[in-house]
Amino acid sequence: MVVPNDALSPAVVFVAPGPPNPASTDVVYVAATRSTVGLPAYRDIVPAICARNRHDLALVSDDILTPSRVDVEVQHRDTFRVDYVAGFASQGFSYFVAVQRSSATADPSSQPRSYLARVCHADGSFASYVEVPLECRRDGSVYRRVRAVQLTHPGSTLARALGLHPPTTLSTDLEHILVALFSSTSSDDGGSSSRGFQRSTSSSSALCVYTMVDVRRTFTAAIQKCFRGIGNTGPDHLVQPKPCFLTVSLYFAYHFTDSFLHSLLLTPSRIAFTYFRTFFSSLSLGLSF
C-alpha cells in the first residue's frame, strides 16, 4: 500500500531529486494521512512521509534502522491526525505542507494549525526532517489553516517589491515564491480525527506570499537554535522530545548552511521570529515560527 484506502484521508505525491544521488536520481515522495478504514496492522503499512523508487514504488531504503520513511508514534497514530495539503521541491530539499494540532498532547478539540516540513534530497533515512509552523497575517488577523499552496515565480512588480530579481527566461528556484491560501475557522470547529481538518467550514480567507529565500532562512535559524542548546527536539507526534544541547561551536552555528545534513528532528516552538510586510493594500506576507 502506498496511499490511504479511504476517501477522507488525503495524500500528496510528487517526483523530485532524491537518494542515493540527487544529481541523477529522481524518487517519488509520498505524504499520506492515516487511513480510517481497516485493521491497524494494514494501516501501519502506509508511512506518514516516505521516499520511493520510481520503477517499483518500493522504499528507497527499507533498512530497519534507516528506512526512507517517517511514521507517527504508535501511541498517537489513531488520535493525532495530519492532513497533508501539498508538496514541492526547491534548492536541494523536498517540502510538505500539512494541517495538524500544535502538539500530540494538545486538546483534541483545539484549533489545528499549518506546518511546513522539509527533508534533504540526499537524505535516504529522513534524519534531516524539520518542520516549522506556517501562518498568514492580514489586517490584524492570524490565519492558521492552509487550504492550497503553489510554488511559482513572481511577476516583475511583485519581484521588485520582494527584493527579488525580476523574472527572466533563465529564472531559477532561487527566485521562487510560495503562494498559500489560508482560512479561519468557526470557534467550535476543531476538526475530528475521522472527518479531517480540511473538510471543516471557514468564515474568511487570506492569501499570503513567502519568498523561498526567507523560508530557507527560517529553517536554518531553527536548526541553529537547537544546535545552540535552546528548545527541544521533536515534533512530539514523531519522536520523544529531548532538550536540545550545544553540539557545535557558536562560530559553526553562525555559519551553518542549508546543505548541512543534521541528525535531529526539530520543532522550533520557542523561536519567536516574525517576518511581515505588506504589498499594496490587499496582499500580506508573513512567516512565523
Contacts in CASP RR format, 6 or more apart in sequence:
PFRMAT RR
TARGET T0000
AUTHOR 0000-0000-0000
METHOD contacts of the structure
MODEL  1
MVVPNDALSPAVVFVAPGPPNPASTDVVYVAATRSTVGLPAYRDIVPAIC
ARNRHDLALVSDDILTPSRVDVEVQHRDTFRVDYVAGFASQGFSYFVAVQ
RSSATADPSSQPRSYLARVCHADGSFASYVEVPLECRRDGSVYRRVRAVQ
LTHPGSTLARALGLHPPTTLSTDLEHILVALFSSTSSDDGGSSSRGFQRS
TSSSSALCVYTMVDVRRTFTAAIQKCFRGIGNTGPDHLVQPKPCFLTVSL
YFAYHFTDSFLHSLLLTPSRIAFTYFRTFFSSLSLGLSF
1 42 0 8 1.000
1 45 0 8 1.000
1 46 0 8 1.000
2 30 0 8 1.000
2 32 0 8 1.000
2 46 0 8 1.000
2 52 0 8 1.000
2 57 0 8 1.000
3 11 0 8 1.000
3 13 0 8 1.000
3 30 0 8 1.000
3 32 0 8 1.000
3 46 0 8 1.000
4 10 0 8 1.000
4 11 0 8 1.000
4 32 0 8 1.000
4 33 0 8 1.000
4 34 0 8 1.000
4 35 0 8 1.000
4 37 0 8 1.000
4 43 0 8 1.000
4 46 0 8 1.000
5 35 0 8 1.000
5 37 0 8 1.000
5 38 0 8 1.000
6 35 0 8 1.000
6 36 0 8 1.000
6 37 0 8 1.000
8 36 0 8 1.000
8 194 0 8 1.000
8 195 0 8 1.000
8 196 0 8 1.000
8 199 0 8 1.000
9 32 0 8 1.000
9 33 0 8 1.000
9 34 0 8 1.000
9 35 0 8 1.000
9 36 0 8 1.000
10 32 0 8 1.000
10 33 0 8 1.000
10 83 0 8 1.000
10 84 0 8 1.000
10 85 0 8 1.000
10 198 0 8 1.000
11 30 0 8 1.000
11 31 0 8 1.000
11 32 0 8 1.000
11 33 0 8 1.000
11 84 0 8 1.000
12 29 0 8 1.000
12 30 0 8 1.000
12 31 0 8 1.000
12 32 0 8 1.000
12 84 0 8 1.000
12 85 0 8 1.000
12 86 0 8 1.000
12 87 0 8 1.000
12 96 0 8 1.000
12 97 0 8 1.000
13 28 0 8 1.000
13 29 0 8 1.000
13 30 0 8 1.000
13 31 0 8 1.000
14 28 0 8 1.000
14 29 0 8 1.000
14 87 0 8 1.000
14 88 0 8 1.000
14 89 0 8 1.000
14 94 0 8 1.000
15 26 0 8 1.000
15 27 0 8 1.000
15 28 0 8 1.000
15 29 0 8 1.000
15 54 0 8 1.000
16 26 0 8 1.000
16 27 0 8 1.000
16 29 0 8 1.000
16 88 0 8 1.000
16 89 0 8 1.000
16 94 0 8 1.000
16 121 0 8 1.000
17 23 0 8 1.000
17 25 0 8 1.000
17 26 0 8 1.000
17 27 0 8 1.000
17 89 0 8 1.000
17 92 0 8 1.000
17 121 0 8 1.000
18 25 0 8 1.000
18 26 0 8 1.000
18 27 0 8 1.000
18 51 0 8 1.000
18 60 0 8 1.000
18 94 0 8 1.000
18 121 0 8 1.000
18 122 0 8 1.000
18 124 0 8 1.000
19 25 0 8 1.000
19 27 0 8 1.000
19 51 0 8 1.000
19 60 0 8 1.000
19 61 0 8 1.000
19 68 0 8 1.000
19 121 0 8 1.000
19 122 0 8 1.000
19 123 0 8 1.000
19 124 0 8 1.000
20 60 0 8 1.000
20 124 0 8 1.000
22 92 0 8 1.000
22 121 0 8 1.000
22 122 0 8 1.000
26 54 0 8 1.000
27 51 0 8 1.000
27 52 0 8 1.000
27 53 0 8 1.000
27 54 0 8 1.000
27 60 0 8 1.000
28 51 0 8 1.000
28 52 0 8 1.000
28 53 0 8 1.000
28 54 0 8 1.000
28 57 0 8 1.000
29 49 0 8 1.000
29 50 0 8 1.000
29 51 0 8 1.000
29 52 0 8 1.000
29 87 0 8 1.000
29 89 0 8 1.000
29 94 0 8 1.000
29 96 0 8 1.000
30 47 0 8 1.000
30 49 0 8 1.000
30 50 0 8 1.000
30 51 0 8 1.000
30 52 0 8 1.000
31 48 0 8 1.000
31 49 0 8 1.000
31 84 0 8 1.000
31 87 0 8 1.000
31 96 0 8 1.000
31 98 0 8 1.000
32 46 0 8 1.000
32 47 0 8 1.000
32 48 0 8 1.000
32 49 0 8 1.000
32 84 0 8 1.000
33 81 0 8 1.000
33 82 0 8 1.000
33 83 0 8 1.000
33 84 0 8 1.000
33 196 0 8 1.000
34 43 0 8 1.000
34 46 0 8 1.000
34 48 0 8 1.000
34 72 0 8 1.000
34 77 0 8 1.000
34 78 0 8 1.000
34 81 0 8 1.000
34 82 0 8 1.000
35 43 0 8 1.000
35 46 0 8 1.000
36 193 0 8 1.000
36 194 0 8 1.000
37 43 0 8 1.000
40 77 0 8 1.000
40 78 0 8 1.000
43 77 0 8 1.000
44 71 0 8 1.000
44 77 0 8 1.000
47 69 0 8 1.000
47 70 0 8 1.000
47 71 0 8 1.000
48 69 0 8 1.000
48 70 0 8 1.000
48 71 0 8 1.000
48 72 0 8 1.000
48 82 0 8 1.000
48 238 0 8 1.000
49 69 0 8 1.000
49 70 0 8 1.000
49 96 0 8 1.000
49 117 0 8 1.000
49 119 0 8 1.000
49 126 0 8 1.000
49 129 0 8 1.000
50 59 0 8 1.000
50 67 0 8 1.000
50 68 0 8 1.000
50 69 0 8 1.000
50 70 0 8 1.000
50 126 0 8 1.000
51 59 0 8 1.000
51 60 0 8 1.000
51 68 0 8 1.000
51 69 0 8 1.000
51 119 0 8 1.000
51 124 0 8 1.000
51 126 0 8 1.000
52 58 0 8 1.000
52 59 0 8 1.000
52 60 0 8 1.000
52 68 0 8 1.000
53 59 0 8 1.000
53 60 0 8 1.000
59 67 0 8 1.000
59 68 0 8 1.000
59 69 0 8 1.000
60 68 0 8 1.000
60 124 0 8 1.000
61 67 0 8 1.000
61 68 0 8 1.000
61 124 0 8 1.000
61 125 0 8 1.000
62 68 0 8 1.000
63 125 0 8 1.000
66 124 0 8 1.000
66 125 0 8 1.000
66 127 0 8 1.000
67 125 0 8 1.000
67 126 0 8 1.000
68 124 0 8 1.000
68 125 0 8 1.000
68 126 0 8 1.000
69 126 0 8 1.000
70 126 0 8 1.000
70 129 0 8 1.000
70 238 0 8 1.000
71 77 0 8 1.000
71 238 0 8 1.000
72 80 0 8 1.000
72 82 0 8 1.000
72 237 0 8 1.000
72 238 0 8 1.000
73 104 0 8 1.000
73 236 0 8 1.000
73 237 0 8 1.000
73 238 0 8 1.000
73 239 0 8 1.000
73 240 0 8 1.000
76 104 0 8 1.000
76 237 0 8 1.000
78 193 0 8 1.000
79 104 0 8 1.000
79 108 0 8 1.000
79 193 0 8 1.000
80 100 0 8 1.000
80 101 0 8 1.000
80 104 0 8 1.000
80 237 0 8 1.000
81 100 0 8 1.000
81 101 0 8 1.000
81 193 0 8 1.000
81 196 0 8 1.000
81 197 0 8 1.000
82 98 0 8 1.000
82 99 0 8 1.000
82 100 0 8 1.000
82 237 0 8 1.000
83 98 0 8 1.000
83 99 0 8 1.000
83 100 0 8 1.000
83 112 0 8 1.000
83 196 0 8 1.000
83 197 0 8 1.000
83 198 0 8 1.000
84 96 0 8 1.000
84 97 0 8 1.000
84 98 0 8 1.000
85 97 0 8 1.000
85 98 0 8 1.000
85 99 0 8 1.000
85 114 0 8 1.000
85 146 0 8 1.000
85 147 0 8 1.000
85 148 0 8 1.000
85 149 0 8 1.000
85 198 0 8 1.000
86 96 0 8 1.000
86 97 0 8 1.000
86 148 0 8 1.000
86 149 0 8 1.000
86 150 0 8 1.000
87 94 0 8 1.000
87 95 0 8 1.000
87 96 0 8 1.000
87 97 0 8 1.000
87 149 0 8 1.000
88 94 0 8 1.000
88 95 0 8 1.000
88 149 0 8 1.000
88 151 0 8 1.000
89 95 0 8 1.000
89 121 0 8 1.000
90 151 0 8 1.000
90 173 0 8 1.000
90 176 0 8 1.000
90 212 0 8 1.000
91 173 0 8 1.000
91 174 0 8 1.000
91 212 0 8 1.000
91 216 0 8 1.000
91 258 0 8 1.000
92 120 0 8 1.000
92 121 0 8 1.000
92 122 0 8 1.000
92 258 0 8 1.000
92 259 0 8 1.000
93 118 0 8 1.000
93 119 0 8 1.000
93 120 0 8 1.000
93 121 0 8 1.000
93 258 0 8 1.000
94 118 0 8 1.000
94 119 0 8 1.000
94 121 0 8 1.000
95 116 0 8 1.000
95 117 0 8 1.000
95 118 0 8 1.000
96 116 0 8 1.000
96 117 0 8 1.000
96 118 0 8 1.000
97 114 0 8 1.000
97 115 0 8 1.000
97 116 0 8 1.000
97 117 0 8 1.000
97 134 0 8 1.000
97 146 0 8 1.000
97 149 0 8 1.000
97 180 0 8 1.000
98 114 0 8 1.000
98 115 0 8 1.000
98 117 0 8 1.000
98 131 0 8 1.000
99 112 0 8 1.000
99 113 0 8 1.000
99 114 0 8 1.000
99 115 0 8 1.000
99 145 0 8 1.000
99 146 0 8 1.000
99 197 0 8 1.000
99 198 0 8 1.000
100 112 0 8 1.000
100 113 0 8 1.000
100 115 0 8 1.000
100 197 0 8 1.000
100 237 0 8 1.000
101 108 0 8 1.000
101 110 0 8 1.000
101 112 0 8 1.000
101 113 0 8 1.000
102 110 0 8 1.000
102 112 0 8 1.000
102 113 0 8 1.000
102 133 0 8 1.000
102 269 0 8 1.000
103 235 0 8 1.000
103 236 0 8 1.000
103 237 0 8 1.000
104 235 0 8 1.000
104 236 0 8 1.000
104 237 0 8 1.000
105 236 0 8 1.000
108 193 0 8 1.000
109 190 0 8 1.000
109 191 0 8 1.000
110 190 0 8 1.000
111 144 0 8 1.000
111 145 0 8 1.000
111 185 0 8 1.000
111 189 0 8 1.000
111 190 0 8 1.000
112 144 0 8 1.000
112 145 0 8 1.000
112 190 0 8 1.000
112 191 0 8 1.000
112 197 0 8 1.000
113 133 0 8 1.000
113 134 0 8 1.000
113 135 0 8 1.000
113 144 0 8 1.000
113 145 0 8 1.000
114 133 0 8 1.000
114 134 0 8 1.000
114 135 0 8 1.000
114 144 0 8 1.000
114 145 0 8 1.000
114 146 0 8 1.000
114 182 0 8 1.000
115 131 0 8 1.000
115 132 0 8 1.000
115 133 0 8 1.000
115 134 0 8 1.000
116 131 0 8 1.000
116 132 0 8 1.000
116 133 0 8 1.000
116 134 0 8 1.000
116 215 0 8 1.000
117 129 0 8 1.000
117 130 0 8 1.000
117 131 0 8 1.000
117 132 0 8 1.000
118 128 0 8 1.000
118 129 0 8 1.000
118 130 0 8 1.000
118 131 0 8 1.000
118 219 0 8 1.000
119 126 0 8 1.000
119 128 0 8 1.000
119 129 0 8 1.000
119 130 0 8 1.000
120 128 0 8 1.000
120 259 0 8 1.000
120 261 0 8 1.000
122 261 0 8 1.000
123 261 0 8 1.000
127 261 0 8 1.000
127 262 0 8 1.000
127 263 0 8 1.000
128 261 0 8 1.000
128 262 0 8 1.000
128 263 0 8 1.000
129 238 0 8 1.000
129 265 0 8 1.000
130 219 0 8 1.000
130 222 0 8 1.000
130 223 0 8 1.000
130 265 0 8 1.000
130 266 0 8 1.000
131 235 0 8 1.000
131 266 0 8 1.000
131 267 0 8 1.000
132 218 0 8 1.000
132 219 0 8 1.000
132 222 0 8 1.000
132 268 0 8 1.000
132 289 0 8 1.000
133 144 0 8 1.000
133 269 0 8 1.000
133 288 0 8 1.000
133 289 0 8 1.000
134 146 0 8 1.000
134 180 0 8 1.000
134 287 0 8 1.000
134 288 0 8 1.000
134 289 0 8 1.000
135 142 0 8 1.000
135 143 0 8 1.000
135 144 0 8 1.000
135 182 0 8 1.000
135 286 0 8 1.000
135 288 0 8 1.000
136 142 0 8 1.000
136 143 0 8 1.000
136 144 0 8 1.000
136 146 0 8 1.000
136 180 0 8 1.000
136 182 0 8 1.000
136 206 0 8 1.000
136 207 0 8 1.000
136 208 0 8 1.000
136 284 0 8 1.000
136 286 0 8 1.000
137 143 0 8 1.000
137 208 0 8 1.000
137 274 0 8 1.000
137 276 0 8 1.000
137 284 0 8 1.000
137 286 0 8 1.000
137 288 0 8 1.000
138 206 0 8 1.000
138 208 0 8 1.000
138 284 0 8 1.000
139 284 0 8 1.000
141 184 0 8 1.000
141 204 0 8 1.000
141 206 0 8 1.000
143 182 0 8 1.000
143 183 0 8 1.000
143 184 0 8 1.000
143 204 0 8 1.000
143 205 0 8 1.000
143 206 0 8 1.000
143 208 0 8 1.000
144 182 0 8 1.000
144 184 0 8 1.000
145 182 0 8 1.000
145 183 0 8 1.000
145 184 0 8 1.000
145 185 0 8 1.000
145 197 0 8 1.000
145 200 0 8 1.000
145 202 0 8 1.000
146 180 0 8 1.000
146 181 0 8 1.000
146 182 0 8 1.000
147 181 0 8 1.000
147 182 0 8 1.000
147 183 0 8 1.000
147 198 0 8 1.000
147 202 0 8 1.000
147 205 0 8 1.000
148 180 0 8 1.000
148 181 0 8 1.000
149 178 0 8 1.000
149 179 0 8 1.000
149 180 0 8 1.000
149 181 0 8 1.000
150 178 0 8 1.000
150 179 0 8 1.000
150 180 0 8 1.000
151 176 0 8 1.000
151 177 0 8 1.000
151 178 0 8 1.000
151 179 0 8 1.000
151 212 0 8 1.000
152 176 0 8 1.000
152 177 0 8 1.000
152 179 0 8 1.000
153 159 0 8 1.000
153 167 0 8 1.000
153 171 0 8 1.000
153 175 0 8 1.000
153 176 0 8 1.000
153 177 0 8 1.000
154 162 0 8 1.000
154 164 0 8 1.000
154 167 0 8 1.000
154 175 0 8 1.000
154 177 0 8 1.000
154 209 0 8 1.000
155 166 0 8 1.000
155 167 0 8 1.000
156 166 0 8 1.000
156 167 0 8 1.000
158 177 0 8 1.000
158 209 0 8 1.000
158 279 0 8 1.000
159 165 0 8 1.000
159 166 0 8 1.000
159 167 0 8 1.000
159 175 0 8 1.000
160 166 0 8 1.000
161 279 0 8 1.000
162 177 0 8 1.000
162 209 0 8 1.000
162 211 0 8 1.000
162 279 0 8 1.000
162 285 0 8 1.000
164 175 0 8 1.000
164 177 0 8 1.000
164 211 0 8 1.000
164 213 0 8 1.000
165 171 0 8 1.000
165 175 0 8 1.000
167 175 0 8 1.000
173 212 0 8 1.000
174 212 0 8 1.000
174 213 0 8 1.000
176 211 0 8 1.000
176 212 0 8 1.000
177 209 0 8 1.000
177 210 0 8 1.000
177 211 0 8 1.000
177 212 0 8 1.000
178 209 0 8 1.000
178 210 0 8 1.000
178 211 0 8 1.000
178 212 0 8 1.000
178 215 0 8 1.000
179 207 0 8 1.000
179 208 0 8 1.000
179 209 0 8 1.000
180 207 0 8 1.000
180 208 0 8 1.000
180 209 0 8 1.000
180 210 0 8 1.000
181 205 0 8 1.000
181 206 0 8 1.000
181 207 0 8 1.000
182 205 0 8 1.000
182 206 0 8 1.000
182 207 0 8 1.000
182 208 0 8 1.000
183 202 0 8 1.000
183 203 0 8 1.000
183 204 0 8 1.000
183 205 0 8 1.000
183 206 0 8 1.000
184 202 0 8 1.000
184 203 0 8 1.000
184 204 0 8 1.000
184 205 0 8 1.000
185 200 0 8 1.000
185 201 0 8 1.000
185 202 0 8 1.000
185 203 0 8 1.000
186 200 0 8 1.000
186 201 0 8 1.000
186 202 0 8 1.000
186 203 0 8 1.000
189 200 0 8 1.000
189 201 0 8 1.000
190 197 0 8 1.000
190 200 0 8 1.000
191 197 0 8 1.000
191 200 0 8 1.000
206 284 0 8 1.000
207 283 0 8 1.000
207 284 0 8 1.000
208 283 0 8 1.000
208 284 0 8 1.000
208 285 0 8 1.000
208 286 0 8 1.000
209 279 0 8 1.000
209 283 0 8 1.000
209 285 0 8 1.000
210 285 0 8 1.000
210 286 0 8 1.000
210 287 0 8 1.000
211 285 0 8 1.000
214 275 0 8 1.000
214 287 0 8 1.000
215 287 0 8 1.000
216 258 0 8 1.000
218 273 0 8 1.000
218 275 0 8 1.000
218 287 0 8 1.000
218 289 0 8 1.000
219 258 0 8 1.000
220 256 0 8 1.000
220 257 0 8 1.000
220 258 0 8 1.000
221 268 0 8 1.000
221 271 0 8 1.000
221 273 0 8 1.000
222 266 0 8 1.000
222 268 0 8 1.000
222 271 0 8 1.000
222 289 0 8 1.000
223 256 0 8 1.000
223 262 0 8 1.000
223 264 0 8 1.000
223 266 0 8 1.000
224 253 0 8 1.000
224 254 0 8 1.000
224 256 0 8 1.000
225 231 0 8 1.000
225 244 0 8 1.000
225 268 0 8 1.000
225 270 0 8 1.000
225 271 0 8 1.000
226 233 0 8 1.000
226 244 0 8 1.000
226 264 0 8 1.000
226 266 0 8 1.000
226 268 0 8 1.000
227 244 0 8 1.000
227 246 0 8 1.000
227 247 0 8 1.000
227 248 0 8 1.000
227 252 0 8 1.000
227 253 0 8 1.000
227 256 0 8 1.000
227 262 0 8 1.000
228 244 0 8 1.000
228 246 0 8 1.000
228 250 0 8 1.000
228 253 0 8 1.000
229 243 0 8 1.000
229 244 0 8 1.000
229 245 0 8 1.000
229 246 0 8 1.000
229 247 0 8 1.000
230 244 0 8 1.000
230 270 0 8 1.000
231 243 0 8 1.000
231 244 0 8 1.000
231 268 0 8 1.000
231 269 0 8 1.000
231 270 0 8 1.000
232 241 0 8 1.000
232 242 0 8 1.000
232 243 0 8 1.000
232 244 0 8 1.000
232 267 0 8 1.000
232 269 0 8 1.000
232 270 0 8 1.000
233 239 0 8 1.000
233 241 0 8 1.000
233 242 0 8 1.000
233 243 0 8 1.000
233 244 0 8 1.000
233 264 0 8 1.000
233 265 0 8 1.000
233 266 0 8 1.000
233 267 0 8 1.000
234 241 0 8 1.000
234 242 0 8 1.000
234 265 0 8 1.000
234 266 0 8 1.000
234 267 0 8 1.000
235 241 0 8 1.000
235 265 0 8 1.000
235 267 0 8 1.000
236 267 0 8 1.000
238 265 0 8 1.000
239 265 0 8 1.000
241 267 0 8 1.000
244 264 0 8 1.000
244 266 0 8 1.000
248 256 0 8 1.000
268 289 0 8 1.000
269 289 0 8 1.000
271 289 0 8 1.000
273 288 0 8 1.000
273 289 0 8 1.000
274 286 0 8 1.000
274 287 0 8 1.000
274 288 0 8 1.000
275 285 0 8 1.000
275 286 0 8 1.000
275 287 0 8 1.000
275 288 0 8 1.000
276 284 0 8 1.000
276 285 0 8 1.000
276 286 0 8 1.000
276 287 0 8 1.000
277 284 0 8 1.000
277 285 0 8 1.000
277 286 0 8 1.000
278 284 0 8 1.000
278 285 0 8 1.000
279 285 0 8 1.000
END
